[in-house]
Amino acid sequence: MKFRSKLTALVAGLVLALTGAGLTSAAPAAYGAVQQLAAAWAPWTSYAIGAVVTYNGVDYTCIQAHTSQPGWEPPNVPALWKQGSGGGGGNDTTAPSVPGNLRSTGVTSSSVSLAWNASTDNVGVTGYNVYRGGTLVTTVTGTSFTDTGRAASTSYTYTVRARDAAGNLSGVSNSVSATTSAGGGGGENPTKMAGAPYLYMGWGNPPNPGTVMDATGVKSFTMAFILSSGGCTPAWDGNRALTGGADQQAINTIKSKGGSVQISFGGWQGNKLGPNCSTPQAFANAVQQVINAVGPAVVDFDIENTDEFENYTVQDRILNALKIVKANNPNVKVVVTFGTTRTGPNSHGIRLINQSRALGVPIDNYTIMPFDFGSSNIYQDTVNASEGLKNALKSAFGWADAQAYAHMGISGMNGLSDQQEMTSVATWTQIRDWARSKGLTRLAYWAVNRDRPCPGGGVVSNCSGIAQSDWEFTRITAGF
């Protein structure tokens, strides 16, 4: 169920036609007229490629059609705007200086902290691209960054490049290598992922993740959903570019505050990559596009419904693709998420587990969704379903209880589910504590967008339908 708000955009356009003879001497005056007529940038406005706006006294030319939103001011999104009107040779082509003295300021068993000296620019530095092993991880506005979700006792190499509003990139900084620690003596499972509730930027009045992080202490989000924008081409919700939009801005905010992201592919509905990508390699290539663009700690494959979960040709295609994804990205965790009965996976889920074993797919975590399954006691039914998953994993892989639990996750639904099942704040706390006590390694819920009170409000996109405090389920999940 998706609720999409549609905003009526105001379209601003300016077309100048300068034709005929004798205009050479008048060009400066004509250019001055263009400068005066350029409209001021405004949010919630549709801009076509080539549109010229002014912002803080500087002209910008649109280089990618879009509808603007607050926070998308031209100097903040060089993927959408180029400084200069495009007609007077005023474009900035001077790159910032190279960031200096890139260094590691600390490590844990799962993170590396970095800092560097600021760059300079003739107009102004707008951010820094941080690269891990040559792959872009994030863009931050400050001169420090903490890369989370790393493996213990592993060496990572980083470089940084500065960028300005015109999109000019500096040279590459010095490289620095740092090795994460082996972990403390507390016995924490190094494969455990931070609690990561789902955040969907295309639905349900999406909150600023920075605000939620400050209020709750949560350090990770599961960003939904990557679908097909036609064929085997990935896009957010099937229609938003991987970079340059609200999704990238949210991810940049999360990473700039020391957080990490999981990226979710598929879901219950929509035009999915699984049926559209014709081969495992094609599917893996699409996933790699997303990994290269976003730099996630985890990729989550929500295999649901008749088009993927119950279609064994597609199920096998995805599983075989995940072998390729893991081989090419050994430090990115791979998760499969699927529905369940109140006593454990159904026949399609059992088949997926057994087939992943038969095909040798290195899946880090099998997450079930214990809701919309006719429950009158969500806590007990979640425990029973999880125990059923444990038994299925033990049967397929020959694992002991502890090994099975360490490959398991729970993804719930806060407040009222589609079937009016009730998960209260107290119940979600019980579920989290049970998951921690058994050594499960993933906890998520659908969705941060709904983590707001509206008692009696029913099942809606932007609140839970029950009485609660803002972000209460996220706060509980952060304690996982």
N, C-alpha and C positions, 0 to 999 in steps of 0.2 A: 504494500500500500504506500503510495507516494503522493504527497501533497506538494504541488509546485506553485509558488507565487509568481505571477507574471506581472511585470511592471511595464507600463506604457512608456516607451523611450521617446525622448525629444530628439529629433534628428536635426543637426546643424550642418549645413553645407555651404560652401562658398566656391563659386566657379568663376574664374577670370578668363576671358578670351582676349588675347592681345594679338590681333592679326592686322595685316596690311603694312604698307610702307610708312617710313617716317617715324617709327616708334622708338628708334634706338636712343635718341636724345631724351625721350620721355621716360625711359625705363626707370631711373631712380624715383621719379614721382609716382609711377605706377607701383613700384615695390613698396614705397611708403604708404600708399593707399591700402595695399594688402596687409601691411603690418597693423594699420589702424582698424581694419575690418575683421581681423582674426577674432573669433569668439573666445570668450574665457572658458577654460575647461570646467565641466560640471559633472557631478555623479549622475548615475541613472540616465545616461545619454548614449544613444547609438552613434558610433563613429565608424565611418568607412575608411578604407585605405586611402591615404592622401589628404584626409581632412586635416586642417591646420587650426590649432588652438593656441591660446596664450595662457601661461601659468607663472605667477610671480614675475611677470615682465619678460618671460622668455617664451619664444615660439617653439611649438613642437608639431611634428608631422606624424600622423597615424600610420603605422606600418603593418598593423594587423587589425582587421575589423572586429569590433567588440562592443558590448554595452558596459559603460563604466560603472564602477562601484566605489563607495568610500574606501580610501586607502590605495586606490589605483591611480593616484596623481601621476602625471607624466614622468617626473624624475624618479619615481619609485618603481616603474615597470618598463624598463628599456626594451622588453620584448614587444611592447605595444606602441611605444612612442620613440621617435628620433628627434633630437634637439635640432631646431632650425626649420624654416619654412620650406626648404627644398628648392628654393628658386634663387637665392642670392649668394650662394657659396659660403653661408655662415655656419655650416655644420662643424661641430667640434671633432677634430681628428687626432687630437693629442691624447695619448694614453697616460694614465697615472704612473707614478714611479713604482718601482718594485717594492712590495712589503719587505721590511727588514727583520732580521733576527727572529725568524720563526723558531719556536722552541716548545718543548713539552713542559707544562707546569705541574703535572701530576698524573698518576694513573691509579685505577682500581682494577679489580678482576674483570670488569666489564666496560671500562671507559678510559679514554685518553683526553686530557685537557691540554689545549693549545693556546698560545698567545703570540703576538707579533707586533712589530712597530708599524705605526700608521704610514700610509702612503700619502703623497701630495699630488695635486692635479691642477691644471690651469683654470678649470671651472669648479671642480669639487668631486671628491670621491663619494660614491653612493653606496658601496658595499664591497665585500670581499668574497670571492669564490674559494671554498675550501675543498681540496681534492684528497682522497684517500687512494693510494696506489694508482693515481692518474685518473680516477673516476670522480666526477663532481658529487660531493656529499650534500652541500648546502651553500647558500649565500647568506652572510650575516652583515649587519651594519657596523658592529663593533670590531674590536681587535682581539677577540678571544672566542673560543668555541670548545665545547665538550662533546666528544663523539661517543655516544652511548651504545649499548647493545653489542659490544665487542666480546669476542671469545677470550677466556682466561689464558694466560701464558702464551700469548700470541703477539708477534711483532707487526706493527702497522707503520706505513710511511706516508707522510703528508706534505703537501705543498699548498701555497696560497697565491691567488692573483687578485689585484685590485681592479675595480671597474668604476666607470663614471656614468653620468646620466645618458651620454650618447652611445653607451655600449662598448666603449673602448676598453680593452683589457690590458693590464700591465704585463710585463714579463713575469716569468715564474720565479717565485721566491726560492730561497734555499730549501732543501728537503730536510725533514727531521723524522727520525724513526723512534718509536717508543714501544715498549713491550708491556702488555697488561700483566698484572700480578697473578699469582696462582690462586688467589682467593684466600679468605680467612679460614680459621679453623672451625667455624661454626657449622660446617657441613652443608651450606647452601648449594643447591644444585646449579652448576654453571650453565645448564641449558634452560633454566627458568627465565621466562620473559616477564617484563614489567606488566602489571595490570594495564590493559589497553582498551578502554571502551570505544565503541564505534562512533565516528564523527562523519557526518554526511553533509558536504557543502552544497548539495543540490536539493535540499529538502528541509522542512521543519525549522525555519528560522535559525540557521546554524550560528552558534555562539563563537566569539573570538576565543581560540584555544588558549591564548596567553592569559586571558581573564580567568578561565577555568583552572589553568595550572596554578596561578597565584592563589586561588581560593581553596584548592584541594590538595596540592602537592603531587598531583598525578604527573607522570613523566613520559607517558606514551599514549598514543591514540592509534586505533585501527581506522584508516581512512578508506571510505567506501564511495563508490564501487567502480572498478575498471571494467568497462564493457566494450563491445565492438562499435566503432563509428562507421562501419561498413567493411565487410570482409574481415581480414585478420589484422585490422588496425586498431590499437587500443586508444581509449579516451576515457576521461572521467565521465561516468554516467552515459557513455556513448556519444557525448556531444561537446565536452569541454576539453580543450587542449591539455596535454600533460603538463605543460609549463606556461607561465605567463598569466595565469588566472587565479581565482580565489583558492583553488586547491593548493597550488604552489605557495601562495602567500601564507596559508594556514600552516603548511609544512615548514616553511622557513621560520615562522614564528615559533613553532614547537622546538625546532632544532636550535634556534638562537637562545632559547632558555634552557638548553642542556637536555632536551628531550629527544625521543626517537619515535619513528612511525612504523606501523605495520600497514601494508597495502593489501586491500581485499579485492579479489577478482571474482566476478560472478554475482551470486546472490539468488534470490528467489525468482526474479523476473528480469525482463530486459533482453536485449540482443547481445548474447554472450559470445566470448571468444571461442569457447570449447566447440560449439557446433560450426563456427565460421572458419576456424583455422583447419586446413585440410590435413595436416600432418603434425606429429609431435614436434618436429623441428620448427614448423611455422608457429605453433603455439609458444614454444620456448623463445623464439625470436621476438614475439610480441611482448612476452614477459620481460625479456632483456631490455627492450625499449623503455619500459616503465622503471626498471631498476636503474638504468643509466640516467634517466631523467630525474628520479626522486631520491635515490640512495636510501632505501628502507633497511631496517634491521631484520624485518620479517616480511615474507610474502604469504598471504593467506588466501586459500582457494576455497570459496564457499560453493561447494558442489551440491546443487539443489535442483529439485523439480524434475519433470520428465525429460527435459532437453539435455541434462547432464548427468544427474544422479541416477536416473532410471534408464539412461541410454548407455549401454555397456560399451559400444563403439567409442562414444565420446569420453566415457569414464577412462577407458584404456588410453585414449589419445592424451588426456590430461596427465595421467600417471606417468606415461613414458616421457612426456615433455618435462615433468618435474625432475626426472633423472638428469636431463640436460641442464636444466636451470641450476640444480645443486652442484653439478660438476663445474659449471662456469662461475658459480658464486658460492664457494664453500663456507663463507662467513655469514651468509644470509640464511636465516632459518626458514624452513618450509613447513607450512601448516595446511592441513585440510580440515574443513569445517562442514558438518552435515547434520541433518535432522536425526531424531531418535524417537523411539517409543518410551513408555514409562519404565521399561525394564531393560533398555539397551538398544543398540542399533537394530534396524529392521533388516530384511534380507538384502536390500541394496547396500546398506552400510556394511554388513558382514562381507558381502562380495567385494566392496572397495578395499576393506582391510586385508582380506585374503589375497586379493589381486596385487596389492602394493607389495606384499611379501613375495608373491610368486615372481613379480617383475623386478624385484630388488630395488624398489624406490626408497631413497633415504629420507623418509618423512620424519621431521623432528617432533611433530605434535599432531595428534588426532583430537579435534575439538568437536563436542556434540552441542546441539542447541536444545536444551530441555525446556521447551515451552511449546504452545500450540499443539499439545498432545493429550488434551483431555484431563488435565490435572486438577485435583481438588486440594492437593497438598504439595506445593511446589518444592519445598525443601526435601521432603521424603522421596518424592518422585525423581528429583534431580540426583539424589544420592543413589537411588536404585538404578537409574539409567547409567550413571557413571560406573557403578559396579558391573553392570552388564557390558559396558565398553571395556572395562579392565579384563573381564573374562574373555572377551573376543580377542583382545590383543595377546593375552597369554596363550590362547589356543593357536593363534596364527604364528606367533614368533617364539613360543617356548619361554617367555619371560617369567620371572618371579613377580610377585605383587608390586614391589618397589619399582622395578623396571617399567612395568606397565603404567603405573601412576605417573612416572616421570615423562611419559610420552602422551599424557592426556591433558585436555583443557575443557573448560566450561564456558559457553557463551549464552547468557541469559537474556531476558527482556524485562526491563524495569517497569514497575507499576503494573498496569493492566496489559495483558497480551491481547492479540487479535481475537482469542477465544474467551476473553474476560478472565483469564487466570490471573491471580494476584501474587505479585512478588513485592512484598513490603520492604522497607528499609531494614527492619529487623531480620526478615527472611534472607535478604541478600547478604547481610552480615554473617548469618549462620552458614550460608553456602560458601562464602569466602573462607571462613575459618575451617570448614570441613576440607576444602580444597588444599589449604595450606597444611593442614595436619596430615594429609595423605601424600603430600609431595607432588601435587599436580603442577604443571609448568606453564599454564596459560589460563588467564581469566579475562573475560570481556563481557560486554552486554550491549544490547541495542536499545537506546543509543543516547549519546550525550545530548543530542537535540531534544530528547524527551525528559532530561533530568531536571525538570522544573515542576512545581506543584500546580495541580488543577483538579482538586477533589470533585468528583462528579462530572468531570469533563469528558469521560469516555476515552476511547482509543484514538488518539490524535498524534500529529507529527511533532508537536513542539512542547508537549508536557506529558506527564506520566499517568494522568487520570486519578491520582491519589494525593493525599496530603503528605508533604515532605518539605524539606528545605531545598533551596537551589543547590544543585550539584552534589546532593547527598550520596547518590549511588556512585558517582565518580570518586568521591572522597573515600568511600568504602573500598572501591576497586584499587585505589592507589595504595591501600594497605596490604595488598596481596604480596 
